[in-house]
Each structure stands twice: as structure tokens, then as C-alpha cells.
Amino acid sequence: MLPPIEHRIAEEIGVSPRQVMAAVQLLDEGATVPFVARYRKEATGGLDDTQLRTLEERLGYLRELEDRRASVIASIEEQGKMTPALRADLDHADTKQRLEDLYLPYKQKRRTKAQIAREAGIAPLAEALLADPLLEPEQEAAKFLNAEAGFADAKSVLDGARQILMEQFAEDAALLGELRSFLQDSGKVRSTVIEGKENEGAKFRDWFDFAEPVAAMPSHRALALLRGRNEGVLKLSLDVDRPDETAPHPCEGRIAARFGIRNQGRPADRWLADTVRWAWSVKISLHLELELMGQLRERAEEEAIHVFARNLKDLLLAAPAGARPTMGLDPGIRTGVKVAVVDSTGKLVDTATVYPFEPRRDWEASIATLAVLAKRHNVELIAIGNGTASRETDKLAADLLKRHPDLRATKITVSEAGASVYSASELAAREFPDVDVSLRGAVSIARRLQDPLAELVKIDPKSIGVGQYQHDVNQGKLAKSLDAVVEDCVNAVGVDVNTASAPLLARISGLNATLAANIVEHRNANGPFPNREALKEVARLGPKTFEQAAGFLRVPTGDNPLDASAVHPEAYPVVERILGRVQKTVRELMGNGSFLKSLKPAEFTDERFGLPTVQDILAELEKPGRDPRPEFRTATFRDGVEEVKDLAPGMLLEGVVTNVTNFGAFVDIGVHQDGLVHISALSERFVKDPHSVVKAGDVVKVKVLEVDLQRKRIALTMRLSDEVAPRRADDNGRRDGNGGSRGNRPPQRREEQRPAAGGALAAAFARAKGR
């Protein structure tokens, strides 16, 4: 019998069963992961949000496994086929796959050829030939003729016996496990182009004749191959290397060995060997190929979802520019540049549309309009969307600041990913019912500079565009993972309950869309909340919800200074005990780092609040309401470099990391097309995981290695000492490490990380195809 679920999870994540049991109990009682991670450290022994998310996921899987186990056992017992050995195997099955392998012979299925043969009484023949190969197959088959059942001659009887053995082989759990392991370790995924699809599927040409071990294939490559298959360009298969393609498949030997089948020249040996070959080629190989390709997809999807979640977290926790009056510019050429000004709280105060570009070319009037708006509202920041006409709009803002130095504003390019989605959303329509859809995007651009987290939570995370093959993965799992990231980020930062929008409040621990709307409605009707206690007056916000949410909701200018901190109201008595001991007011204590460091946390613990909570309280009092996000920084794009054609190998540029994948990082360098820093060019040292070097939102210095104008691809390096190979006149922007054409060479694997400069970088784009 397997250990209890909690013990299995504890072993997997490297903690004690007691910690897991405490966490499971809290989660089952309705506590959220952020609440448990922050305010129940004594109970869980300090499990963090990452461990708790893993625990929560594994808990769901293992509970589903136990439910399925009970169902399988009940089904087999109902059939009267349960044996002690089978029951022991079922009780020890530690994965869903193992459980299904054991259940396979007993699963209700449509009437098979093997079942028809059994009903005709042919099973004893199959058993006899397998047990004694000295028997003559055709002579023995003559004893089992049954014309009424469709077995009128020896050939049909032997076919029936073969079907019985094939099904027996294909449903042997131990054999399937062995073959699966062998193919996982030794199998290769092979891809070939479907005849006639060469031109249509040109973007997949690096995979037209490609093979890689299934165990070593990275997620992005697996998803690229699977996309090629789904688009009808590539044919994929799973096979193993053989010195001679005409030789028997290695798996056939394993099947034969499992059932003691050997070629010793006996009468039934040839017939049994053919049965093994048929069992492999007709039944088992297809089943295992589908299963293993499915597992490859699942593994690739899990990794892609993990990459997306990590990038989203970095983006959401990007440094905010702060509560400063901001002008948002949503670039456009013929349709004009949309302008929105928001005050320091993010409230929309003015809008306009200017037409500095073709066809109107009204540059002077555009400058004048922007100057009036900027002076009227004391604009300190100008946020410029990074879409089409971004650099042209950046020039407009630069000219504005040059002509009006009294503005003292700073212009910053901002990712506008998802802004158009927000503009057309029901939420935007409710927030700005009288504002044109085209102007709402400019509002979003301005606000996301002030506070990326507060604005991006209004957009479906899948629309933000920091994923790797995000449209190819399981959308349900992706949404669940991204929602968890948003929840963790919002609660890590905390929100001002008197200014936060309903979408932001809805992400707070314990709250939902309805409760968030109720908070906003109560705030609008009764004015700002004077303290956290007043939250209990909100409709449908009960004690349990208050417990889950209160610590993450801040009242910066309320009655109680502690309401502006992350100290939970339930722990206020601890603070009062500290105040009584040190004879100071809470305002005197908050921010007094040197004094707080002199206190001994152990002196303030009690039965309810242990050392971890007291330590957290003292840390919070030292820096009340501290924001975990970094200090605000922005990249400066190089003047005169506005389009891909302006780039040249060897240029040193500054840019912003927009997306990190398993094969490298994409960087916005201000030319409307992100460049790729391949994993091999991220650092002078070996890099196993690009996320260990960079994250979305980082400002980095890069060198241009290669520019492919035809395909608009840019190869960059963060190893600024890398030399740039000279461009050949006939290479069309593609060359290998020796300056020659790459042709259709398969991409290098990750361990080959130090190619000549410019070589593997060009190949990296092949890996990024279809992102």
C-alpha cells in the first residue's frame, strides 16, 4: 500500500508530512495560497507560495488518482476477476498511467477479434502454442474448427489464436511499462516534410528532415514540431536507431523475451515470431507512439506554461513609475496619435488626437496641442506605446520637450501589448462609457507606466504576449497557472483599498468580482474607508473573507497606522504588546529600524503567534507597506535607429527584455521588431536557464550580431566582446560560424553553447519559429 497522500507530497517537495498536512487542512478550509504563505507560517513551517502552489497541484492529481483507483478496483471486483496479486499491484500504482495499464485487460471495450475468437473456443489453442512451440500450428488448429462462428479452416483458426495472443501481449502491464521506458530512453522523434508542402510550409524548413531523442527534446522544439504537424506540413514519428532498417525492431525482442518466445527451429517458432511482429506493429507501437507523443506534448506544454507564468510574474512586478501625472500616447499614422492624460491617481482628465504624420503631416499643431495638455495638467511622464509608429511618436515627444524645456517631463516607451484588447473590453466600456474606443488604449498605456500591476490585471494574461507557443498549449491549464501568478503578485504588493479598481481588488486573497464590486460601491456611497475594520460593513464580506483579505488591503491615511502595513489585524495585539514593553507609540516605532533591530522577537511570542509571525511584524514595522518591486528604470533607444534596416552588425544598443524563453531572450531595441539573444550569448559563463540571467522588463546592453532584412530577424548578444563575422555578399543575411551558408542544418542542442559568434545565433530563429 502506498503511503498517505500527504506523505508522498512531503517527500516530493522535500518538507515534513506535518507541514503538508497543515497546509492541506488550511486549503481545504478555504484559505488561499497567498494567505497561508504570509500569515500561517507557524502552521506550515514556513512553506512559501511556490511550494504551496506545487503542493496544491500535486494534491489535486493524487486525489484524482485515488478516486480513479477506487473506481478501477470496484469495476474489477464487480467483474469477479480480482486476485490478491492484482489488488496489490493496483494498491501500489503510483501514477495514473500505471493504473490504466493494469486496468487495460478489464476495461469495457467494443467487441474485438480476440473476443470473437475466445467465444469460438480458440483460446486453448493460443495458450497451447505459446506454452509448447513443439506443436504443429496447422495440425493443432484443425482441432478447433468452428464454421458457425466463422472459423471454417485452419488459417482462420490460427488468425483467431494470433488475435488472442496479440491482445494478451498488448495488455500486459509489465511489458508496456518496459517498452515505454525503453522508448523514452532510446526513442527519437523524426520529422519529415509532407510531399508537396515544401513551399507552403517554408517556415518549418529546418524540420523537413530532422531527428532528436525524445528524452532530450526541449519544449519549444517539441511545440514547433507539433505545430508543423497540426498545420499539415510535417509528419512525425517515434522510432529508435537501428543499424539495419530491415532488422526486427528492438521492441519485438523485448516482447518475445517477456513471453519466452525464441527461434529454435521448432514447428510453432515462426508462427509465434510473426505474432510478436504483428503485436508490435499493429497494436503496441501505435498505442505507445500516441501515448509518448502525448506525454511529450504535455511535458512541453507544462514547460511553456511555466515559462509564460515566470515572464508574467516579472512583468507584473516590474517597477512602477509612481503616482505622477502622465500623458499616454498611442501611436498611429493615418488614424493619428491618440492622447490621454491621467492625474497622479490614474484618473482620466483629458484626451485628444493629433495627426503629425501622413497624410496630414500636421506636426506643428500636434506639438502645440501636446504642450497645452502637458502644461494644463503638470504632466511629469510621457508614456509612448511601442507599436507601429512608436519611434516616430518618440521623435514627436522629443521635439515637444526640446521646444518646451519648462515641462520637465520624461518620455518613456511602454509595451502596449493587450491595450487594444482592454480598449474593446466590457470593463473598459464600463470604466469609460463616454470615451471613444481608440482613446481607451492611450489611457491604458499611461496607467501601466504609473503602475503596471494595477493596469495589467484588467487584461486577460494570455493577451499580454510574454508566452512561448501560448496558443498551442492547454488553455485551461494556462489560464489556471496565469491566474495563480496574478493572484500571488497582487497580494505580494498589496492594494490601497480606497483607490484600487474592482479588477485589482478581485485578485486579493478571499475576494471575487462580486465582493470587489461591493467594496467599490460602498466606497463610492460612503467615502473612503477610515480603517480596515470598516470593511466588515461591506455587503457579503463576512468574517472568513475578512480574515483572508484584510492583511493585503491597505488604508494608507486611515485611523490606525497599522492599517497601512502588511501586519494582519489579527496580530495587532502582538504590536500592542511590543508597544507596552517599549513605551512608544506605533507612529514612533514604525520606520525606526535601528530600534526595531534591537528587539528580541522571541520575547513577544505566545501560544497563537510564534517566532515567524513576530519576525514578520518587526520587519514590516521597520519598512511599513514596503513594495517588493524594484526601482524604476527605462532604456534609452539609440537616435537614428528606428527600423530594422537602420541596424548594422557590431552596433551597441540598449533595450528592454520583452520575453524570456528556454532558448534565449527577446529584446526590444526600438525598431518595431524584437531581437533574439540566444541562450549561448546571454553570458560569458554557461547558462542552463535564461531566467537565471534576465527577466522580462530588464534593461540590457546588447550588440547586433546579424540582421536578416528579408525575414526581419535580428540576432543579438549580451557578450559585448563577441566579434561579428563579416557578411558575405551572397549569404542573404544568413551564415554559419565560418561565414558560410547554414543551409538546412539542424539547430544545435543546448549543450553546444559556445559557437563562433553569429553562427548558432542565426539558427536560434529556427527554434523560435511559430512563437
RALIN-V834739 format. One record per backbone hydrogen bond with DSSP energy under -1.0 kcal/mol. NH is the residue of the N-H (numbers start at 1). CO is the residue of the C=O. E is the energy in kcal/mol with one decimal. If there is no record, write none. Layout:
BEGIN
nh=[NH | NH]
co=[CO | CO]
e=[E | E]
END
This chain:
BEGIN
nh=[2 | 8 | 9 | 10 | 11 | 12 | 13 | 15 | 20 | 21 | 22 | 23 | 24 | 25 | 26 | 27 | 28 | 29 | 30 | 31 | 36 | 37 | 38 | 39 | 40 | 44 | 45 | 46 | 52 | 53 | 54 | 55 | 56 | 57 | 58 | 59 | 60 | 61 | 62 | 63 | 64 | 65 | 66 | 67 | 68 | 69 | 70 | 71 | 72 | 73 | 74 | 75 | 76 | 77 | 78 | 79 | 81 | 87 | 88 | 89 | 90 | 91 | 92 | 99 | 100 | 101 | 102 | 103 | 104 | 106 | 116 | 117 | 118 | 119 | 120 | 121 | 122 | 126 | 127 | 128 | 129 | 130 | 131 | 132 | 135 | 140 | 141 | 142 | 143 | 144 | 146 | 150 | 151 | 157 | 158 | 159 | 160 | 161 | 162 | 163 | 164 | 165 | 166 | 167 | 168 | 169 | 170 | 171 | 172 | 176 | 177 | 178 | 179 | 180 | 181 | 182 | 183 | 184 | 185 | 186 | 187 | 188 | 189 | 190 | 191 | 192 | 193 | 194 | 197 | 201 | 202 | 204 | 205 | 207 | 208 | 210 | 212 | 214 | 222 | 223 | 224 | 225 | 226 | 227 | 228 | 229 | 230 | 231 | 232 | 233 | 234 | 235 | 237 | 239 | 247 | 252 | 254 | 255 | 256 | 257 | 258 | 259 | 260 | 261 | 264 | 268 | 269 | 272 | 273 | 274 | 275 | 276 | 277 | 278 | 279 | 280 | 281 | 282 | 283 | 284 | 285 | 287 | 288 | 289 | 290 | 291 | 292 | 293 | 294 | 295 | 296 | 297 | 298 | 299 | 300 | 301 | 302 | 303 | 304 | 305 | 306 | 307 | 308 | 309 | 310 | 311 | 312 | 313 | 314 | 315 | 316 | 317 | 318 | 321 | 322 | 324 | 326 | 327 | 328 | 329 | 330 | 337 | 338 | 339 | 340 | 341 | 342 | 343 | 346 | 349 | 350 | 352 | 354 | 361 | 362 | 363 | 366 | 367 | 368 | 369 | 370 | 371 | 372 | 373 | 374 | 375 | 376 | 377 | 379 | 380 | 381 | 382 | 383 | 384 | 385 | 386 | 390 | 393 | 394 | 395 | 396 | 397 | 398 | 399 | 400 | 401 | 402 | 403 | 404 | 407 | 410 | 412 | 414 | 419 | 422 | 423 | 424 | 425 | 429 | 430 | 431 | 432 | 435 | 439 | 440 | 443 | 444 | 445 | 446 | 447 | 448 | 450 | 451 | 455 | 456 | 457 | 458 | 459 | 463 | 464 | 472 | 478 | 479 | 480 | 481 | 482 | 483 | 484 | 485 | 486 | 487 | 488 | 489 | 490 | 491 | 492 | 493 | 494 | 495 | 497 | 499 | 500 | 505 | 506 | 507 | 508 | 511 | 516 | 517 | 518 | 519 | 520 | 521 | 522 | 523 | 524 | 525 | 526 | 527 | 535 | 536 | 537 | 538 | 541 | 542 | 546 | 547 | 548 | 549 | 550 | 552 | 553 | 554 | 555 | 558 | 559 | 563 | 564 | 565 | 571 | 572 | 574 | 575 | 576 | 577 | 578 | 579 | 580 | 581 | 582 | 583 | 584 | 589 | 590 | 591 | 592 | 593 | 596 | 597 | 599 | 603 | 604 | 606 | 614 | 615 | 616 | 617 | 618 | 619 | 620 | 621 | 622 | 623 | 626 | 641 | 646 | 647 | 650 | 651 | 653 | 655 | 656 | 657 | 658 | 659 | 661 | 665 | 666 | 667 | 668 | 675 | 676 | 677 | 679 | 681 | 682 | 692 | 693 | 694 | 697 | 698 | 700 | 702 | 703 | 704 | 705 | 706 | 708 | 713 | 715 | 716 | 717 | 718 | 720 | 722 | 731 | 734 | 736 | 739 | 745 | 752 | 753 | 759 | 763 | 764 | 765 | 766 | 767 | 768 | 771]
co=[91 | 4 | 5 | 6 | 7 | 8 | 9 | 10 | 16 | 17 | 18 | 19 | 20 | 21 | 22 | 23 | 24 | 25 | 27 | 26 | 32 | 33 | 34 | 35 | 36 | 40 | 41 | 41 | 48 | 49 | 50 | 51 | 52 | 53 | 54 | 55 | 56 | 57 | 58 | 59 | 60 | 61 | 62 | 63 | 64 | 65 | 66 | 67 | 68 | 69 | 70 | 71 | 72 | 73 | 74 | 75 | 76 | 83 | 84 | 85 | 86 | 87 | 88 | 95 | 96 | 97 | 98 | 99 | 100 | 103 | 112 | 113 | 114 | 115 | 116 | 118 | 117 | 122 | 123 | 124 | 125 | 126 | 127 | 128 | 132 | 136 | 137 | 138 | 140 | 141 | 151 | 147 | 146 | 153 | 154 | 155 | 156 | 157 | 158 | 159 | 160 | 161 | 162 | 163 | 164 | 165 | 166 | 167 | 169 | 172 | 173 | 174 | 175 | 176 | 177 | 178 | 179 | 180 | 181 | 182 | 183 | 239 | 212 | 237 | 210 | 235 | 208 | 233 | 194 | 197 | 199 | 201 | 202 | 204 | 205 | 191 | 189 | 187 | 218 | 219 | 220 | 221 | 222 | 223 | 224 | 225 | 226 | 227 | 229 | 228 | 228 | 192 | 190 | 188 | 244 | 249 | 250 | 251 | 252 | 253 | 254 | 255 | 257 | 256 | 262 | 133 | 266 | 268 | 269 | 270 | 271 | 272 | 273 | 274 | 275 | 276 | 277 | 278 | 279 | 279 | 280 | 283 | 284 | 285 | 286 | 287 | 288 | 289 | 290 | 291 | 292 | 293 | 294 | 295 | 296 | 297 | 298 | 299 | 300 | 301 | 302 | 303 | 304 | 305 | 306 | 307 | 308 | 309 | 310 | 311 | 312 | 313 | 315 | 449 | 450 | 322 | 342 | 381 | 340 | 383 | 338 | 354 | 330 | 352 | 328 | 350 | 326 | 347 | 343 | 341 | 341 | 339 | 337 | 357 | 355 | 361 | 362 | 363 | 364 | 365 | 366 | 367 | 368 | 369 | 370 | 371 | 372 | 373 | 374 | 325 | 325 | 410 | 327 | 412 | 329 | 414 | 387 | 389 | 390 | 391 | 392 | 393 | 394 | 395 | 396 | 397 | 398 | 399 | 400 | 404 | 380 | 382 | 384 | 416 | 418 | 419 | 420 | 422 | 425 | 426 | 427 | 428 | 432 | 436 | 436 | 439 | 440 | 441 | 442 | 443 | 444 | 446 | 447 | 451 | 452 | 453 | 455 | 456 | 460 | 461 | 469 | 474 | 475 | 476 | 477 | 478 | 479 | 480 | 481 | 482 | 483 | 484 | 485 | 486 | 487 | 488 | 489 | 490 | 552 | 554 | 496 | 496 | 501 | 502 | 504 | 505 | 508 | 512 | 513 | 514 | 515 | 516 | 517 | 518 | 519 | 520 | 521 | 522 | 523 | 532 | 533 | 534 | 535 | 538 | 540 | 542 | 543 | 544 | 545 | 546 | 549 | 550 | 495 | 563 | 555 | 530 | 560 | 561 | 562 | 568 | 569 | 571 | 571 | 572 | 573 | 574 | 575 | 576 | 577 | 578 | 579 | 579 | 585 | 586 | 621 | 589 | 591 | 592 | 593 | 596 | 600 | 601 | 609 | 610 | 611 | 612 | 613 | 614 | 615 | 616 | 617 | 618 | 619 | 623 | 638 | 643 | 644 | 704 | 648 | 702 | 700 | 668 | 698 | 666 | 666 | 664 | 677 | 659 | 675 | 656 | 667 | 714 | 665 | 663 | 678 | 679 | 689 | 690 | 690 | 657 | 695 | 655 | 653 | 717 | 651 | 715 | 715 | 713 | 708 | 706 | 676 | 703 | 681 | 718 | 719 | 728 | 731 | 740 | 736 | 742 | 749 | 751 | 756 | 759 | 760 | 762 | 763 | 763 | 764 | 768]
e=[-1.1 | -1.9 | -2.5 | -2.2 | -2.0 | -1.9 | -2.4 | -2.2 | -1.6 | -3.0 | -2.1 | -2.1 | -3.0 | -2.2 | -2.0 | -2.7 | -2.8 | -1.4 | -1.5 | -2.4 | -2.5 | -2.8 | -2.0 | -3.2 | -1.4 | -1.9 | -1.3 | -1.3 | -2.4 | -2.3 | -2.1 | -2.8 | -2.7 | -2.3 | -2.7 | -2.5 | -1.8 | -2.0 | -2.9 | -2.1 | -2.0 | -2.3 | -2.2 | -2.2 | -2.5 | -2.6 | -2.3 | -1.8 | -2.8 | -2.8 | -2.1 | -2.1 | -2.5 | -2.4 | -2.0 | -1.4 | -2.0 | -2.8 | -2.1 | -2.2 | -2.7 | -2.4 | -1.3 | -2.0 | -2.5 | -2.2 | -1.9 | -1.7 | -1.4 | -1.9 | -2.1 | -2.1 | -2.3 | -2.6 | -1.2 | -2.1 | -2.2 | -1.5 | -2.4 | -2.3 | -2.6 | -2.0 | -2.0 | -2.5 | -1.9 | -2.5 | -2.5 | -1.5 | -1.3 | -2.2 | -3.7 | -1.4 | -2.7 | -1.9 | -2.6 | -2.2 | -2.0 | -2.3 | -2.6 | -2.2 | -1.8 | -2.2 | -3.0 | -2.1 | -2.1 | -3.0 | -2.5 | -1.1 | -1.3 | -2.7 | -2.3 | -2.0 | -2.9 | -2.6 | -2.1 | -2.2 | -2.5 | -2.4 | -2.0 | -2.9 | -2.3 | -3.9 | -2.8 | -2.9 | -3.0 | -2.0 | -1.4 | -2.9 | -2.3 | -2.5 | -1.4 | -2.2 | -2.0 | -2.6 | -1.4 | -2.2 | -1.6 | -2.2 | -2.2 | -2.6 | -1.6 | -2.4 | -2.5 | -2.2 | -2.1 | -2.1 | -2.5 | -2.0 | -1.7 | -2.6 | -1.5 | -3.0 | -1.9 | -2.5 | -1.9 | -1.7 | -1.2 | -2.1 | -2.5 | -2.4 | -1.9 | -1.4 | -1.1 | -3.0 | -1.1 | -3.0 | -1.4 | -2.5 | -2.4 | -2.4 | -1.7 | -2.2 | -2.4 | -2.6 | -2.7 | -2.4 | -2.7 | -2.8 | -1.2 | -2.9 | -3.1 | -1.5 | -2.9 | -2.8 | -2.5 | -2.1 | -3.4 | -2.6 | -1.9 | -2.4 | -2.5 | -2.2 | -2.7 | -3.0 | -2.6 | -3.2 | -2.7 | -2.1 | -2.7 | -3.0 | -2.2 | -2.6 | -2.6 | -2.8 | -2.4 | -2.5 | -2.8 | -2.3 | -2.0 | -2.3 | -3.0 | -2.1 | -1.5 | -2.4 | -2.1 | -1.8 | -2.2 | -2.7 | -3.8 | -3.3 | -2.8 | -3.1 | -2.2 | -3.1 | -2.1 | -2.8 | -2.8 | -2.5 | -2.1 | -3.1 | -1.3 | -2.1 | -2.3 | -3.3 | -2.7 | -1.3 | -1.8 | -2.3 | -2.2 | -2.5 | -2.4 | -2.3 | -2.2 | -2.2 | -2.7 | -2.4 | -2.5 | -1.8 | -2.4 | -2.6 | -1.7 | -2.8 | -3.0 | -2.8 | -2.7 | -1.4 | -1.8 | -2.2 | -2.3 | -1.9 | -1.7 | -2.4 | -2.4 | -2.6 | -2.2 | -2.3 | -2.1 | -2.3 | -1.7 | -2.1 | -2.1 | -3.0 | -3.2 | -2.5 | -2.4 | -2.5 | -1.5 | -1.8 | -1.9 | -2.1 | -2.5 | -3.2 | -1.4 | -1.3 | -1.2 | -1.4 | -2.2 | -2.2 | -2.1 | -2.6 | -2.4 | -1.5 | -2.9 | -1.6 | -3.0 | -1.5 | -1.5 | -1.8 | -2.8 | -1.5 | -1.8 | -2.3 | -2.5 | -2.2 | -2.4 | -2.7 | -2.5 | -1.8 | -1.8 | -2.5 | -2.5 | -2.5 | -2.6 | -2.7 | -2.1 | -1.8 | -1.7 | -2.9 | -2.2 | -2.3 | -1.7 | -2.5 | -2.5 | -2.4 | -1.2 | -1.9 | -2.3 | -2.7 | -2.3 | -2.1 | -2.2 | -2.2 | -2.6 | -2.6 | -2.5 | -2.5 | -2.0 | -2.5 | -1.7 | -2.0 | -1.6 | -1.8 | -1.8 | -1.9 | -1.1 | -2.6 | -2.4 | -2.0 | -2.5 | -2.7 | -2.0 | -1.0 | -3.3 | -2.3 | -1.6 | -2.7 | -2.0 | -1.6 | -1.8 | -2.5 | -1.5 | -1.1 | -1.3 | -2.6 | -2.0 | -2.1 | -2.9 | -2.4 | -1.7 | -2.4 | -1.6 | -1.0 | -1.6 | -2.6 | -3.2 | -2.1 | -1.8 | -2.5 | -2.3 | -1.2 | -2.1 | -2.1 | -2.3 | -2.0 | -2.6 | -2.1 | -2.4 | -2.4 | -2.1 | -2.3 | -2.5 | -1.6 | -1.6 | -1.5 | -1.6 | -1.8 | -1.7 | -3.5 | -2.0 | -2.9 | -2.6 | -2.0 | -2.8 | -2.5 | -1.3 | -3.1 | -2.4 | -3.1 | -2.9 | -3.1 | -2.8 | -3.0 | -3.4 | -2.4 | -2.7 | -1.1 | -2.3 | -2.0 | -2.3 | -3.4 | -2.1 | -2.6 | -2.7 | -2.6 | -2.4 | -3.2 | -1.7 | -3.2 | -2.0 | -2.9 | -2.8 | -1.9 | -2.7 | -1.3 | -2.5 | -1.1 | -2.3 | -4.3 | -2.2 | -1.4 | -1.6 | -1.6 | -2.4 | -1.0 | -1.5 | -1.0 | -1.1 | -1.1 | -1.1 | -1.7]
END
